[in-house]
Amino acid sequence: MSKKQYEEQTKKQTKCEFLINVYNLSFNNINRHITIVWQSVSVLIASFVSIIFSEKYNISIYPSYTISLG
């Protein structure tokens, strides 16, 4: 293998490593935002469900809030 071929192969390898690292960082960022959104949505849904159940089954509202936030 000549020096020129070796340099080209090294450049390709470093470029591939760079692109993989950029992809991993951007995917981690997207994954973090998706997790935050779904956690927020699930807390809101649980709160509404606990309020609905407290009205339907005539339960005091404070334990239902405690259950939904716990």
C-alpha positions in Angstrom: 0.0 0.0 0.0 1.4 3.3 -1.0 1.6 6.4 1.2 -1.1 8.1 -0.8 -3.5 5.2 -0.5 -2.9 5.0 3.2 -3.6 8.7 3.6 -6.9 8.4 1.6 -8.0 5.4 3.7 -7.2 7.2 6.9 -9.2 10.3 5.7 -12.2 8.1 4.9 -11.9 6.4 8.2 -11.8 9.6 10.2 -14.7 11.0 8.1 -16.8 7.9 8.9 -16.0 8.2 12.6 -16.9 11.8 12.6 -20.2 11.2 10.9 -21.0 8.4 13.3 -20.3 10.6 16.3 -22.4 13.4 14.8 -25.3 10.9 14.2 -25.0 9.6 17.8 -25.1 13.1 19.3 -28.1 14.2 17.3 -30.0 10.9 18.0 -29.3 11.3 21.7 -30.6 14.9 21.5 -33.8 13.7 19.7 -34.2 10.8 22.1 -34.0 13.1 25.1 -36.7 15.4 23.7 -39.0 12.6 22.9 -38.6 11.2 26.4 -39.4 14.6 28.0 -42.5 15.1 25.8 -43.9 11.6 26.6 -43.3 11.9 30.3 -45.1 15.2 30.4 -48.0 13.9 28.4 -48.3 10.8 30.6 -48.4 12.9 33.7 -51.2 15.1 32.2 -53.2 12.0 31.1 -52.8 10.4 34.6 -54.0 13.6 36.2 -57.1 13.8 34.0 -57.9 10.1 34.6 -57.6 10.5 38.3 -59.9 13.5 38.3 -62.5 11.6 36.1 -62.4 8.6 38.5 -62.7 10.8 41.5 -65.9 12.4 40.1 -67.3 9.1 38.8 -66.7 7.0 41.9 -67.2 9.9 44.4 -63.8 9.8 45.8 -62.2 12.7 47.5 -60.1 14.7 45.0 -57.0 14.9 47.2 -56.1 11.2 47.3 -56.6 11.1 43.5 -54.1 13.9 43.1 -51.7 12.1 45.4 -52.0 8.9 43.4 -51.6 10.6 40.0 -48.5 12.6 41.1 -46.9 9.7 43.1 
